[in-house]
Amino acid sequence: MVEIIGKAVPPQRKRVLDALQLREPDRVPIGLWGTIEGYQNLRKAVGLDYKADTRDYRTGSTTWTTDVSFEIDLAEKLDLDFLRISMGPPGGSPGFRPIRFEEVPFDMGISPPSAEINVDEWGVVRKWTPHERGGYYEMIGYPLFHATSAPLEEGLKILEAYPWPDPRDPLMWCDSPIPGLSLREYCKHIREDTPFALMGQAGRGGLYEQAKYMVGYAKIFSDFIESPQFLDALLTKLVDIEIETNKAMIDECGEYLDWIRVSPEDLASEKTSFQSLAMFNEQLKPHYMRSIQATKEYYLRKNPAGKIQFHSCGALAEPFMRGLMDCGVDGSDSLPPKVARHSNPAAKKRLLGREMFFYGGIDVQETLPWGSMDQVRAEVRARIWEMGKGGGYLLSSSHRLEHDVPTENVLAMIDEAHSYGVYPLPEEPPPGADSGEGYEPWSEKKPRRRRAEETVGE
């Protein structure tokens, strides 16, 4: 491990801080994130010990899958530049507990499943869904599904009486990836004894995202129109919990975190946003404004140079991104490349790269799991050329590394970033890079269909 001498900033951390500040570092910084199974595969392949039982890993956010913090020895072996750390869930890791179907306190509207089911700290019920090399927890029970359809007064009473998780539960920060160390002790160790930068997340599923989990993935879209007052009250409650959860993390270790990731959401499909811009501005943005500004103001007291990163998958267009920037967002992940061109990584850099940093970008839908090593290297070169000019780019996968990503592709991604990502970057675009030629900006208006008679004589 690199020895930290006095107040010297090690090169790994410095290149991350440069990128966060929109300065060109010596090299594009690199980090990884993944599911437990993806992490196990990676450790095994590079010759490091790993825990065979997934339940032996400390996890953070109890969302649709389980994230795991990449440990220091793996970061050293792969020559990474930053690590991620999440608080544990209320009640402690792993956050899920088994529950019998007859114990579920609400009607899920389904027959008893044959698979085992569990419940998280929010009351969301999941079943274990296996695949060829593991499995994931699929949501099957939404605790406020019926409340959102009830008469407003009744629904608000249900909301008020609901047993919400405790954002100040000490079990959320009593442990860390290093056995015997609390979250604070771990973060202090990363800052003082290792060369890595550190990103923190309070460990929950966002505002709009968590609302989906509570009322149902399909139902929430109609709720924006049919139950707006209930939805506003639900989001208000989730913001209250989000702010207090973020403050708890900042109290514990905020001075050791180089930046914070807040409200991981999915606000768009691969083609366009889930809401109109007017609906976003009216029904979501005020909640983000309150949450992000309160978190940022509190965080900057501990780290005056700290930054706030927001996650959304999908084709989130420039006006929505600028709305988030109004709320105090400094950076964005996860840069999925296989989205509409108006919102792909290159478009985001061209439109917003002088104002915010970006994280991610290497495709986990096809390239990393199914592509050749040469294809991975080509995508890394393209993404660095598109995103790296002027700084502001932290390279990683475009979402979690899962069980289906071959280790050789992960290593190819890192190796190519080490070699191609050295500043100054090449002037000429590599094959496959989006240079912006023929780019058409996002528009909420759909092209008018021409009548048949308008085409006569063309």
Secondary structure, DSSP 4 states (H G I P E B T S, - for coil): -PPP-TTPPPHHHHHHHHHHTT---SB--B---EEHHHHHHHHHHTT----SSGGGS-EEEESSSEEEPPPHHHHHHHT-SEEEEEPPPTT-TT--EE--GGG-SS--SSPPPSS-EEE-TT--EEEEEEETTEEEEEEEE-TTTTGGGS-HHHHHHHHHHS----TT-GGGSS--SSTT--HHHHHHHHHHHSS-EEEEE--S--SHHHHHHHH-TTHHHHHHHHSHHHHHHHHHHHHHHHHHHHHHHHHHHGGG-SEEEEEEEE-B-SSSBSS-HHHIIIIIHHHHHHHHHHHHHHHHHH-TT-EEEEEEES---HHHHHHHHHHT--EEEE--SSS-GGGSHHHHHHHHTTT-EEEEEE-TTTHHHHS-HHHHHHHHHHHHHHH-TTS-EEEEESS-B-TTS-HHHHHHHHHHHHHHTBSSPPSSPPTT----TT-----SSPPPPPPGGGGTT-
